[in-house]
């Protein structure tokens, strides 16, 4: 209703989840935050099949937890980057809900 949202990013890797801070009243935000996921005893095959899923939701009071968009990256794409990190990277969100006009 106000023309903006309060986006929060949920990050999920192999069943482990973390959340960013909420960015208030914006349509274009930057998450300058670090998230560490530690896995022990993970095999190469598991690693090659895993993905990082970014889901951005609107956290405002009226329409809480409305999905804004999703982006998914194969974990191996991040693993082979320097320092094994995704840093200062813009990602495009997709809307996978085909029921919307």
ROFI-105807 format. One record per atom (N, C-alpha, C): residue in one letter; atom name; x negated, y negated, z. Coordinates in steps of 0.02 Angstrom, whole numbers, plus 32768, in hexadecimal, padded with zeros to 4 digits. Example, Ala and Ser with C-alpha at 12.3 -4.5 7.8 and 13.67 -1.06 7.14 Angstrom:
+--------+-------+------+-------+------+
| residu | atome | east | north |   up |
+--------+-------+------+-------+------+
|      a |     N | 7D6C |  811C | 8186 |
|      a |    CA | 7D99 |  80E1 | 8186 |
|      a |     C | 7D6C |  80A5 | 8186 |
|      s |     N | 7D7E |  8070 | 8162 |
|      s |    CA | 7D54 |  8035 | 8165 |
|      s |     C | 7D7B |  7FFE | 818A |
+--------+-------+------+-------+------+
This chain:
+--------+-------+------+-------+------+
| residu | atome | east | north |   up |
+--------+-------+------+-------+------+
|      x |     N | 7FD8 |  803C | 8000 |
|      x |    CA | 8000 |  8000 | 8000 |
|      x |     C | 7FD5 |  7FC1 | 8000 |
|      x |     N | 7F9C |  7FC2 | 8021 |
|      x |    CA | 7F72 |  7F87 | 8025 |
|      x |     C | 7F44 |  7F80 | 7FE9 |
|      x |     N | 7F40 |  7FB4 | 7FBF |
|      x |    CA | 7F14 |  7FB2 | 7F85 |
|      x |     C | 7ECF |  7FCA | 7F93 |
|      x |     N | 7EC2 |  7FE0 | 7FD0 |
|      x |    CA | 7E81 |  7FFC | 7FE2 |
|      x |     C | 7E8C |  803B | 800A |
|      x |     N | 7E56 |  805C | 801C |
|      x |    CA | 7E5B |  8099 | 8043 |
|      x |     C | 7E26 |  8099 | 8079 |
|      x |     N | 7E28 |  80CA | 80A4 |
|      x |    CA | 7DF6 |  80D4 | 80D8 |
|      x |     C | 7DD5 |  8118 | 80CB |
|      x |     N | 7DA8 |  811C | 809A |
|      x |    CA | 7D8D |  815D | 8086 |
|      x |     C | 7D5D |  817B | 80BA |
|      x |     N | 7D62 |  81BD | 80C0 |
|      x |    CA | 7D35 |  81E5 | 80E8 |
|      x |     C | 7D21 |  8221 | 80BD |
|      x |     N | 7CE2 |  8234 | 80BF |
|      x |    CA | 7CC9 |  826A | 8095 |
|      x |     C | 7CBE |  82A8 | 80BF |
|      x |     N | 7CDA |  82E0 | 80A9 |
|      x |    CA | 7CCF |  8321 | 80C8 |
|      x |     C | 7C9E |  8347 | 809C |
|      x |     N | 7C69 |  8363 | 80BA |
|      x |    CA | 7C37 |  8388 | 8096 |
|      x |     C | 7C3A |  83D0 | 80AE |
|      x |     N | 7C3C |  83FF | 807F |
|      x |    CA | 7C41 |  8446 | 8091 |
|      x |     C | 7C0E |  846E | 8069 |
|      x |     N | 7BE8 |  8498 | 808D |
|      x |    CA | 7BB9 |  84C6 | 806E |
|      x |     C | 7BC0 |  8509 | 8090 |
|      x |     N | 7BD2 |  853C | 806A |
|      x |    CA | 7BD7 |  8580 | 8083 |
|      x |     C | 7BFC |  8585 | 80C6 |
|      x |     N | 7C34 |  8564 | 80CC |
|      x |    CA | 7C5E |  8568 | 8108 |
|      x |     C | 7C4C |  8537 | 813F |
|      x |     N | 7C13 |  8515 | 813A |
|      x |    CA | 7C00 |  84E3 | 816C |
|      x |     C | 7C18 |  849F | 8153 |
|      x |     N | 7C36 |  8478 | 8181 |
|      x |    CA | 7C53 |  8438 | 816E |
|      x |     C | 7C39 |  83FF | 8199 |
|      x |     N | 7C34 |  83C5 | 817A |
|      x |    CA | 7C22 |  8387 | 819D |
|      x |     C | 7C4B |  834F | 817F |
|      x |     N | 7C52 |  8318 | 81A5 |
|      x |    CA | 7C78 |  82DD | 818F |
|      x |     C | 7C4E |  829E | 8195 |
|      x |     N | 7C5A |  8271 | 8166 |
|      x |    CA | 7C39 |  8230 | 8168 |
|      x |     C | 7C62 |  8202 | 8196 |
|      x |     N | 7C49 |  81C6 | 819D |
|      x |    CA | 7C70 |  8192 | 81BF |
|      x |     C | 7CA6 |  817A | 8190 |
|      x |     N | 7CD8 |  8159 | 81AB |
|      x |    CA | 7D0F |  813D | 8183 |
|      x |     C | 7CFA |  80F7 | 816C |
|      x |     N | 7D03 |  80E9 | 812C |
|      x |    CA | 7CF6 |  80A7 | 8110 |
|      x |     C | 7D38 |  8082 | 810B |
|      x |     N | 7D41 |  804E | 8131 |
|      x |    CA | 7D82 |  802C | 8137 |
|      x |     C | 7D90 |  7FFD | 80FC |
|      x |     N | 7DCF |  7FFE | 80E5 |
|      x |    CA | 7DEA |  7FCF | 80B4 |
|      x |     C | 7DBF |  7FC4 | 8076 |
|      x |     N | 7DB3 |  7FF9 | 8051 |
|      x |    CA | 7D89 |  7FF4 | 8015 |
|      x |     C | 7DA0 |  8024 | 7FDF |
|      x |     N | 7D8D |  8016 | 7FA2 |
|      x |    CA | 7D99 |  8044 | 7F6B |
|      x |     C | 7D57 |  805D | 7F4E |
|      x |     N | 7D20 |  803D | 7F5F |
|      x |    CA | 7CDE |  8052 | 7F48 |
|      x |     C | 7CAE |  8052 | 7F82 |
|      x |     N | 7C9D |  808C | 7F9A |
|      x |    CA | 7C72 |  808D | 7FD6 |
|      x |     C | 7C32 |  80B4 | 7FC8 |
|      x |     N | 7C02 |  80A7 | 7FF3 |
|      x |    CA | 7BC1 |  80C9 | 7FF1 |
|      x |     C | 7BB8 |  80EC | 8034 |
|      x |     N | 7BAA |  812C | 8033 |
|      x |    CA | 7B9D |  8152 | 8070 |
|      x |     C | 7B52 |  8158 | 8076 |
|      x |     N | 7B34 |  812C | 809C |
|      x |    CA | 7AEC |  812E | 80A7 |
|      x |     C | 7AE0 |  8154 | 80E8 |
|      x |     N | 7AF0 |  8194 | 80E6 |
|      x |    CA | 7AEC |  81BF | 8121 |
|      x |     C | 7AC7 |  81FF | 810F |
|      x |     N | 7AAB |  821E | 8141 |
|      x |    CA | 7A87 |  825D | 8137 |
|      x |     C | 7AAB |  8295 | 815B |
|      x |     N | 7AAE |  82CE | 8138 |
|      x |    CA | 7ACD |  8309 | 8155 |
|      x |     C | 7A9D |  8343 | 814B |
|      x |     N | 7A90 |  8367 | 8181 |
|      x |    CA | 7A63 |  83A0 | 817E |
|      x |     C | 7A8B |  83DF | 8189 |
|      x |     N | 7A80 |  840F | 815E |
|      x |    CA | 7A9F |  8451 | 8164 |
|      x |     C | 7A66 |  8484 | 816B |
|      x |     N | 7A68 |  84AA | 81A0 |
|      x |    CA | 7A34 |  84DC | 81AC |
|      x |     C | 7A52 |  8522 | 81A5 |
|      x |     N | 7A32 |  854B | 817C |
|      x |    CA | 7A48 |  858F | 8172 |
|      x |     C | 7A0D |  85BD | 8180 |
|      x |     N | 7A19 |  85F2 | 81A4 |
|      x |    CA | 79E4 |  8623 | 81B1 |
|      x |     C | 79F7 |  8664 | 818E |
|      x |     N | 79C5 |  8688 | 817B |
|      x |    CA | 79CD |  86CA | 815C |
|      x |     C | 79FA |  86C7 | 811E |
|      x |     N | 79EE |  8698 | 80F3 |
|      x |    CA | 7A15 |  8692 | 80B6 |
|      x |     C | 79EC |  86AF | 807C |
|      x |     N | 7A0C |  86D8 | 8054 |
|      x |    CA | 79EA |  86F6 | 801C |
|      x |     C | 79EC |  86CA | 7FDE |
|      x |     N | 79BF |  86D9 | 7FB0 |
|      x |    CA | 79BB |  86B2 | 7F72 |
|      x |     C | 79FC |  86B6 | 7F4A |
|      x |     N | 7A1C |  86F0 | 7F4A |
|      x |    CA | 7A5A |  86F8 | 7F24 |
|      x |     C | 7A92 |  86CC | 7F43 |
|      x |     N | 7A97 |  86CB | 7F85 |
|      x |    CA | 7AC8 |  86A0 | 7FA6 |
|      x |     C | 7ABA |  8657 | 7F95 |
|      x |     N | 7A7B |  8644 | 7F99 |
|      x |    CA | 7A68 |  85FF | 7F8A |
|      x |     C | 7A79 |  85EC | 7F42 |
|      x |     N | 7A6E |  861A | 7F13 |
|      x |    CA | 7A7A |  860A | 7ECD |
|      x |     C | 7AC5 |  8606 | 7EBD |
|      x |     N | 7AF0 |  8623 | 7EE6 |
|      x |    CA | 7B38 |  8622 | 7EDA |
|      x |     C | 7B5C |  85EC | 7F03 |
|      x |     N | 7B39 |  85CB | 7F30 |
|      x |    CA | 7B59 |  859B | 7F5D |
|      x |     C | 7B60 |  8557 | 7F3B |
|      x |     N | 7B8E |  852F | 7F56 |
|      x |    CA | 7B9B |  84EC | 7F3D |
|      x |     C | 7BA5 |  84BC | 7F77 |
|      x |     N | 7B9A |  847D | 7F69 |
|      x |    CA | 7BA8 |  8448 | 7F99 |
|      x |     C | 7BE8 |  8425 | 7F80 |
|      x |     N | 7C1A |  8422 | 7FAB |
|      x |    CA | 7C5A |  8404 | 7F98 |
|      x |     C | 7C64 |  83C4 | 7FBF |
|      x |     N | 7C6E |  838D | 7F9B |
|      x |    CA | 7C7D |  834C | 7FB8 |
|      x |     C | 7CC7 |  833E | 7FAD |
|      x |     N | 7CEC |  8335 | 7FE2 |
|      x |    CA | 7D34 |  8324 | 7FDD |
|      x |     C | 7D3E |  82E2 | 8001 |
|      x |     N | 7D59 |  82B1 | 7FDD |
|      x |    CA | 7D64 |  826F | 7FFB |
|      x |     C | 7DAF |  8268 | 8008 |
|      x |     N | 7DBF |  8256 | 8046 |
|      x |    CA | 7E04 |  824E | 805D |
|      x |     C | 7E10 |  8207 | 8074 |
|      x |     N | 7E4D |  81F1 | 8070 |
|      x |    CA | 7E62 |  81B1 | 808C |
|      x |     C | 7E74 |  81BC | 80D4 |
|      x |     N | 7E52 |  819B | 8102 |
|      x |    CA | 7E5C |  81A5 | 8149 |
|      x |     C | 7E89 |  8171 | 8169 |
|      x |     N | 7EAD |  814A | 8141 |
|      x |    CA | 7ED6 |  8115 | 815F |
|      x |     C | 7F11 |  8133 | 8185 |
|      x |     N | 7F31 |  810B | 81AE |
|      x |    CA | 7F65 |  8122 | 81DB |
|      x |     C | 7FA4 |  8139 | 81B7 |
|      x |     N | 7FB7 |  8118 | 8181 |
|      x |    CA | 7FF6 |  8126 | 8160 |
|      x |     C | 7FF4 |  8167 | 8138 |
|      x |     N | 7FC0 |  816F | 810F |
|      x |    CA | 7FBB |  81AB | 80E5 |
|      x |     C | 7F7C |  81D1 | 80F5 |
|      x |     N | 7F73 |  81E2 | 8133 |
|      x |    CA | 7F37 |  8204 | 814B |
|      x |     C | 7F29 |  8245 | 8124 |
|      x |     N | 7EEA |  8250 | 8116 |
|      x |    CA | 7ED2 |  828D | 80F5 |
|      x |     C | 7EED |  8297 | 80AE |
|      x |     N | 7EFB |  8261 | 808B |
|      x |    CA | 7F0D |  8265 | 8044 |
|      x |     C | 7ECC |  826E | 801C |
|      x |     N | 7EC9 |  82A1 | 7FF3 |
|      x |    CA | 7E8D |  82AF | 7FCC |
|      x |     C | 7E85 |  827A | 7F96 |
|      x |     N | 7E4A |  825A | 7F95 |
|      x |    CA | 7E3A |  8229 | 7F61 |
|      x |     C | 7E18 |  824B | 7F26 |
|      x |     N | 7DE9 |  8278 | 7F35 |
|      x |    CA | 7DC6 |  829C | 7EFF |
|      x |     C | 7D93 |  82CC | 7F1B |
|      x |     N | 7D79 |  82F6 | 7EED |
|      x |    CA | 7D4B |  832C | 7EFF |
|      x |     C | 7D11 |  832D | 7ECE |
|      x |     N | 7CD6 |  833F | 7EE6 |
|      x |    CA | 7C9C |  834B | 7EBA |
|      x |     C | 7C78 |  8388 | 7ED6 |
|      x |     N | 7C60 |  83B3 | 7EA9 |
|      x |    CA | 7C3D |  83EF | 7EBF |
|      x |     C | 7BFC |  83F5 | 7E98 |
|      x |     N | 7BC6 |  8407 | 7EBB |
|      x |    CA | 7B84 |  840E | 7E9D |
|      x |     C | 7B68 |  8452 | 7EB1 |
|      x |     N | 7B4A |  8476 | 7E82 |
|      x |    CA | 7B28 |  84B4 | 7E93 |
|      x |     C | 7AF0 |  84A6 | 7EC3 |
|      x |     N | 7AEA |  84CE | 7EF6 |
|      x |    CA | 7AB7 |  84C3 | 7F29 |
|      x |     C | 7A70 |  84C6 | 7F0C |
|      x |     N | 7A66 |  84F0 | 7EDA |
|      x |    CA | 7A23 |  84F5 | 7EBC |
|      x |     C | 7A0D |  84B4 | 7E9C |
|      x |     N | 7A3C |  848C | 7E82 |
|      x |    CA | 7A2A |  844A | 7E66 |
|      x |     C | 7A0C |  841D | 7E9B |
|      x |     N | 7A24 |  8423 | 7ED8 |
|      x |    CA | 7A08 |  83FB | 7F0F |
|      x |     C | 79C8 |  841B | 7F29 |
|      x |     N | 79C7 |  845D | 7F2E |
|      x |    CA | 798C |  8480 | 7F48 |
|      x |     C | 794D |  8470 | 7F21 |
|      x |     N | 7953 |  8469 | 7EDF |
|      x |    CA | 7918 |  845C | 7EB5 |
|      x |     C | 7906 |  8412 | 7EB0 |
|      x |     N | 792C |  83E6 | 7ED0 |
|      x |    CA | 791A |  839F | 7ED2 |
|      x |     C | 78E3 |  8395 | 7F06 |
|      x |     N | 78BB |  835F | 7EFE |
|      x |    CA | 7888 |  8350 | 7F30 |
|      x |     C | 78A9 |  8349 | 7F75 |
|      x |     N | 788A |  8366 | 7FA6 |
|      x |    CA | 78A1 |  8366 | 7FEC |
|      x |     C | 78E4 |  838B | 7FF5 |
|      x |     N | 78FC |  83AF | 7FC3 |
|      x |    CA | 793A |  83D6 | 7FC6 |
|      x |     C | 7975 |  83AA | 7FDD |
|      x |     N | 797C |  8370 | 7FBE |
|      x |    CA | 79B0 |  8342 | 7FD4 |
|      x |     C | 79D1 |  831F | 7F9A |
|      x |     N | 7A0F |  830B | 7FA6 |
|      x |    CA | 7A34 |  82E0 | 7F78 |
|      x |     C | 7A34 |  829C | 7F99 |
|      x |     N | 7A10 |  826C | 7F7C |
|      x |    CA | 7A05 |  822C | 7F9E |
|      x |     C | 7A0F |  81F4 | 7F6D |
|      x |     N | 7A37 |  81C2 | 7F82 |
|      x |    CA | 7A45 |  8188 | 7F57 |
|      x |     C | 7A5C |  819D | 7F12 |
|      x |     N | 7A90 |  81C5 | 7F13 |
|      x |    CA | 7AAB |  81E2 | 7ED5 |
|      x |     C | 7AF5 |  81D1 | 7ED1 |
|      x |     N | 7B0A |  81B4 | 7E9A |
|      x |    CA | 7B51 |  81A8 | 7E8E |
|      x |     C | 7B6F |  81E9 | 7E75 |
|      x |     N | 7BAA |  81F9 | 7E8E |
|      x |    CA | 7BCD |  8234 | 7E74 |
|      x |     C | 7C14 |  821F | 7E61 |
|      x |     N | 7C2D |  823D | 7E2C |
|      x |    CA | 7C70 |  822E | 7E14 |
|      x |     C | 7CA1 |  825E | 7E34 |
|      x |     N | 7CD7 |  8244 | 7E50 |
|      x |    CA | 7D0A |  826D | 7E6F |
|      x |     C | 7D3D |  8282 | 7E3A |
|      x |     N | 7D55 |  82BF | 7E41 |
|      x |    CA | 7D88 |  82D9 | 7E13 |
|      x |     C | 7DC8 |  82E4 | 7E3A |
|      x |     N | 7E00 |  82DC | 7E19 |
|      x |    CA | 7E41 |  82EB | 7E37 |
|      x |     C | 7E58 |  832D | 7E19 |
|      x |     N | 7E59 |  8361 | 7E41 |
|      x |    CA | 7E6C |  83A3 | 7E29 |
|      x |     C | 7EB6 |  83B2 | 7E30 |
|      x |     N | 7EDE |  8381 | 7E44 |
|      x |    CA | 7F25 |  838A | 7E4D |
|      x |     C | 7F49 |  837C | 7E0B |
|      x |     N | 7F5D |  83B0 | 7DE9 |
|      x |    CA | 7F7D |  83A9 | 7DA7 |
|      x |     C | 7FC7 |  8395 | 7DAD |
|      x |     N | 7FE1 |  8393 | 7DE9 |
|      x |    CA | 8028 |  8383 | 7DF1 |
|      x |     C | 8036 |  8338 | 7DF0 |
|      x |     N | 8002 |  830F | 7DF3 |
|      x |    CA | 800C |  82C6 | 7DF2 |
|      x |     C | 8015 |  82AF | 7DAA |
|      x |     N | 803E |  827A | 7DA0 |
|      x |    CA | 8049 |  8260 | 7D5C |
|      x |     C | 800C |  823E | 7D40 |
+--------+-------+------+-------+------+
